[in-house]
């Protein structure tokens, strides 16, 4: 097994973890948006928070680090002058620095407000507004749409 094969395997594994995190987060947020029960929404938002911290973040970081190291050590590919790789890098950076924080902010806000509501025993108007906010779902759907494009760019190398 060559060094290239090892990097390909590890990057693919990291991408699968990343995709699993995106899928778990998107499904939890979609289900939370569809239900009217505040307690069930809270449980689904906590599930989305776990998917974010346990799958999506490690997956996206590992994908970026392994992909960068793999690209740097490859002699035939210039990360700046190769158009498909530059496009994949830009989409990755948008995902990492725009979409992930956008999702995280909304999900974490609900998580903190629900902890406060459990402590006081009352659901605040702020928590109700945060539960009705569809911002994290929009960011999750955008990431779900960008991920296949990134994979296609790296796989097909147009």
N, C-alpha and C positions, 0 to 999 in steps of 0.2 A: 504494500500500500504506500503510495507516494504522499508527500507532504501536501500536495494539491488536493488529493482525495480526502485527507484528514480535515483540511480546512473546509472543503465542500460539505462533508458530513456534519461537522460542528456548526457551520453556518446554517445549514438546512434544519438541524435540530433546534437551534435558537429561533429560527423563523417560525417553526411549528409551535413553539412555546408562545411566541409573540402573537401568532394568529389565534391560538387558543385563548389567550388573554383578551384579545379584541372580541372574539366570538362570545365568550362568557360575559364580558362586560356589556356588550350590545344586547344580548338576550335578556340579561337581568334588568337593564334600563328599559327595554321595550316592554317587558312584562310589568314593570313598576308603573310605566306610563299608562298601561291599559287597565289597571285595576283601580277601583275607587276606594278600597279599604286602606286607611292610613297605616295601620299596623303591618299589613302585607307589603305596602310600599317601603316601609322602613326596613323590613327584612330583606327585600330585594335590593335596596340601596346598599345595605351592609354586604350582601353577596357581591354586588358590583365593586365595592371598595376592596374586598378580598381578592377578586379577580384582577383588579388593577395593581395591587401591591405584590401579589404572589406570582402572577403570570406575565401580565403585560409589561411592567417595568423591567423585570429581569430579562425578558425575551427581547425587548427593543434595545436595551443596552448591550446585551450579548451579541445581537445581530449586527449592531453598528460597529462594535469593537472587532469582532471576528471578520466582518466584511472589510473593514478598513485595513486590518493586518493582512488579510488575504490579497487585497488589491495592491497594497504597498509592495509586497514581496513578489507579485506577479511581474515578470519582466516585459510581457507583451502588451500590457494595458497601462495607459497613462490616465490616472483618475481625473485629470482636468480636461485634457484634449479629447477624450473619448466621449462622444455625445450621449450615448445611452447610459453610461456610468455617471456622468455629471447629472443627468435627469434623475436617476435613481437616488443619488446623494441629496439632491435638492428636496425630493419628495420625502426622503428619510428625515432630513432636518426639519421640514415642515411638520411631519408627524411627531417628532421628538420635542420640538420647542413650541409648537402652537396647539396641536390637537391633544396631546397627552396632558399638558397643564390645564387646558380648557375642560377636559373631562374630570380631571382630578379636583379642580376647584369646586365644581358643582356637586360632585359626589361627597367630597369631604365636608362641604357646608351642611348637607343633609345629615351626614353622620354626626357632626358635632351638635346640631340642633336637636337631633333625636335623642342624644345622650342627655341634653339639658331637659328635654321633655320627660324622659324617664325619671330623672331626678326630682323634678317638680310635680310630676303626675298630670301635667296638662300639656296639650298640644297647642303651641303658640301659632299666631298668624304667620309669623316668619317661617316656621317649619312647614306650614301648609303651602305657603308660596314657593318654598324651596322644593317641596315634593312635586308641585305642579310645573316647575321649571323644566323645559325640554332641552335646554342648552347642552347638558352632558350627552344626551341621546344624539343630538345633531353632530357633535364632535365624534362620537363613537361611530356613527354611520359614515361620516366622511373618512375616518380612518379605515373602516371596512371597505370602502371603495378605493382608497389609495393603495392598500396593501397588495391586491392582485396586480395593480399596474406596476408597482415596484418589483414584484416577483417576475412578472412578464419581461420587464426591461432587463433584469439580470439574467434570466433564463434564455431569452431569445436573442439578446444582444443585437438589436436591429442596426 
